[in-house]
Amino acid sequence: MPNKLAKNKITNSTQQYLDIAEIRDNIVVMNDGTLRAVLLASSINFALKSEDEQNAIIMSYVSFLNNLSFSLQIVIQSREFSIDNYFNILKQKEKEQTNELLKIQIAEYLQYINELISLGKIMNKKFYVIVPYNPMSDKQKGFFSKLFEAFKPITLVKMKEEKFLQRRIELDKRMENVISGLASVGINSVALDTQSLIELFYNSYNPETSVNQKLTDINQLSIN
């Protein structure tokens, strides 16, 4: 019994530090009722661009930021990239290869990979742009309406479908604005769906566990 109580106490304590109320329809709903959309963005090799191209990119980026009427959050996530599966596949191909020349080439390539790994860890970087929507900042709302919502965050969390859809429309407009602005800089971006959002937060909060334990596709889950 004491162990059970201690476990529940730890679980409740952990949940208090999570600001996420729910993830639904590709949108993150925060505890305070605000919404978040997450875009996965590509990267560009700025150093390989010519001076004129670099200046054009900088000007486009400055113009993009100046045209925004809301704040953005840019997150760079760096994780160690595991190539164990790829390495094992190559070793198996080497064993199965009947052509002696190709077998030697695979062996040399495996040696090259080993030497490359010995020099340092191979890192994988992903770039995310978080687009927020705060209904409290909507200028069309009256003072008493804002005050009422400020003191009733639970009402915002358990928002009705109609209210959620209205706020999602505003968030979608912001996403389209950001996606278009990033495209002008030469950066492609796409919104994460519900499954990708869950995996993103799961991997962020459980970096070690997520390597060996993958999440089930939410579309395959059923409620009995």
C-alpha positions in Angstrom: 0.0 0.0 0.0 2.7 2.6 0.8 4.4 1.9 -2.5 1.1 2.4 -4.3 0.6 5.7 -2.6 4.1 6.8 -3.3 3.7 5.9 -7.0 0.4 7.9 -7.2 2.1 10.8 -5.5 4.9 10.9 -8.0 2.5 10.6 -11.0 0.4 13.5 -9.8 3.5 15.6 -9.1 4.8 15.0 -12.6 1.5 16.0 -14.2 1.5 19.3 -12.4 4.5 20.3 -14.5 2.8 19.6 -17.9 1.1 22.6 -19.5 -0.7 20.5 -22.1 -4.4 19.8 -21.4 -5.0 17.7 -24.6 -4.0 17.2 -28.2 -6.9 17.0 -30.6 -7.3 17.5 -34.4 -3.7 18.3 -34.9 -3.8 21.1 -32.3 -2.3 21.3 -28.8 -4.6 22.8 -26.2 -2.8 24.2 -23.2 -4.1 24.3 -19.6 -4.9 28.0 -19.9 -7.1 27.4 -23.0 -4.6 28.8 -25.6 -3.8 26.8 -28.7 -0.6 25.8 -30.4 0.2 24.4 -33.8 3.6 23.0 -34.6 5.3 23.2 -37.9 8.2 21.1 -39.0 10.5 23.2 -41.1 13.3 22.4 -43.5 16.7 24.0 -43.4 18.9 25.8 -45.9 22.7 25.8 -46.0 23.3 29.6 -45.6 27.1 29.3 -45.8 27.0 27.9 -49.3 25.0 30.7 -50.7 26.5 33.6 -52.5 26.7 37.0 -50.9 23.7 38.3 -52.9 21.7 35.2 -52.1 22.5 35.6 -48.4 21.4 39.2 -48.4 18.2 38.3 -50.2 17.4 35.6 -47.6 18.1 38.0 -44.7 15.8 40.7 -46.2 13.1 38.1 -46.8 13.4 36.9 -43.2 13.3 40.4 -41.8 10.2 41.2 -43.9 8.6 38.0 -42.8 9.1 38.8 -39.1 8.0 42.4 -39.5 4.7 41.3 -41.1 3.8 39.1 -38.1 1.2 40.4 -35.6 1.9 37.6 -33.1 4.9 36.0 -31.5 6.6 32.8 -32.7 8.7 30.2 -31.0 11.5 28.4 -32.9 12.8 25.2 -31.4 15.9 23.3 -32.6 15.9 19.7 -31.4 19.1 17.8 -31.6 19.2 14.1 -31.1 21.9 11.4 -31.5 21.2 9.6 -34.7 21.3 5.8 -34.4 22.5 3.9 -37.5 22.5 0.4 -35.8 19.7 -0.9 -38.0 21.4 0.4 -41.2 24.7 -1.0 -40.1 23.2 -4.5 -39.4 21.5 -4.5 -42.8 24.8 -3.8 -44.5 26.5 -6.6 -42.6 23.8 -9.0 -43.7 24.1 -7.9 -47.3 27.9 -8.5 -47.0 27.3 -12.1 -45.9 24.7 -12.8 -48.6 26.7 -11.2 -51.4 28.0 -13.7 -54.0 29.9 -11.2 -56.1 33.4 -11.0 -54.5 34.0 -7.4 -55.8 30.8 -6.1 -54.3 31.5 -7.9 -51.1 34.8 -6.1 -50.8 33.2 -2.8 -51.5 30.5 -3.3 -48.8 33.2 -4.3 -46.3 35.2 -1.1 -47.1 32.1 0.9 -46.7 31.4 -0.7 -43.3 34.9 0.2 -42.2 34.4 3.8 -43.4 31.2 4.0 -41.3 33.0 2.7 -38.2 35.8 5.2 -38.6 33.2 8.0 -39.1 31.4 7.0 -35.9 34.6 6.8 -33.9 35.3 10.5 -34.7 32.1 11.6 -32.9 28.4 11.1 -32.6 26.2 11.6 -35.6 23.5 14.1 -34.7 20.1 14.6 -36.2 18.6 18.1 -36.1 15.0 19.0 -36.5 13.5 22.5 -36.7 10.1 23.4 -35.3 8.1 26.6 -35.4 5.4 26.9 -32.8 2.4 29.0 -33.8 0.2 30.2 -30.9 -3.3 31.5 -30.6 -4.5 33.2 -27.5 -8.2 34.1 -27.5 -7.5 36.6 -24.7 -5.6 38.7 -27.2 -8.5 38.9 -29.6 -9.3 42.6 -29.8 -12.9 41.9 -30.6 -13.5 40.6 -27.1 -14.9 42.9 -24.5 -13.3 43.6 -21.1 -15.7 41.5 -19.1 -15.5 38.6 -21.5 -11.7 38.6 -21.1 -12.0 38.9 -17.3 -14.5 36.0 -17.2 -12.2 33.7 -19.2 -9.2 34.7 -17.2 -10.7 33.3 -14.0 -12.2 30.2 -15.6 -9.3 28.4 -17.3 -11.1 25.0 -16.8 -13.9 26.2 -19.0 -11.3 27.0 -21.7 -9.7 23.6 -21.4 -13.0 21.7 -21.7 -14.1 23.9 -24.6 -17.0 22.9 -26.7 -16.5 21.8 -30.2 -18.0 25.0 -31.7 -15.7 27.2 -29.7 -12.7 25.0 -30.5 -13.5 25.1 -34.3 -13.8 28.9 -34.2 -10.4 29.3 -32.5 -8.8 26.7 -34.8 -9.9 28.8 -37.8 -7.9 31.7 -36.4 -4.9 29.5 -35.7 -5.1 28.0 -39.3 -4.9 31.6 -40.7 -1.8 32.2 -38.7 -0.3 28.9 -39.8 -0.9 29.8 -43.5 0.7 33.1 -42.9 3.8 31.5 -41.4 4.1 28.8 -44.0 3.9 31.4 -46.7 6.4 33.6 -45.0 8.9 30.8 -44.5 8.5 29.8 -48.2 9.5 33.3 -49.2 12.8 32.6 -47.4 13.2 29.3 -49.1 12.1 27.2 -46.2 9.5 24.5 -46.6 7.3 23.7 -43.6 4.4 21.4 -42.8 2.0 21.2 -39.8 2.4 18.1 -37.6 -0.7 15.9 -37.2 -2.0 14.5 -33.9 0.1 11.4 -34.1 3.3 13.4 -34.8 2.6 15.8 -32.0 2.1 13.0 -29.5 5.4 11.4 -30.6 7.2 14.8 -30.5 6.2 15.4 -26.9 6.8 11.8 -25.9 10.3 11.8 -27.4 11.0 15.2 -25.8 10.0 14.1 -22.3 11.3 10.6 -22.6 14.5 10.8 -24.8 16.0 7.5 -23.5 12.8 5.4 -23.3 11.6 6.5 -26.7 14.6 5.0 -28.5 13.5 1.4 -27.6 9.8 1.9 -27.0 7.8 3.3 -29.9 4.2 4.7 -29.6 1.2 2.9 -31.1 -0.5 4.7 -33.9 -3.6 6.4 -32.4 -5.7 5.3 -35.4 -5.1 1.7 -34.3 -6.3 2.3 -30.8 -9.9 1.4 -29.8 -12.0 2.1 -26.7 -13.7 -0.9 -25.2 
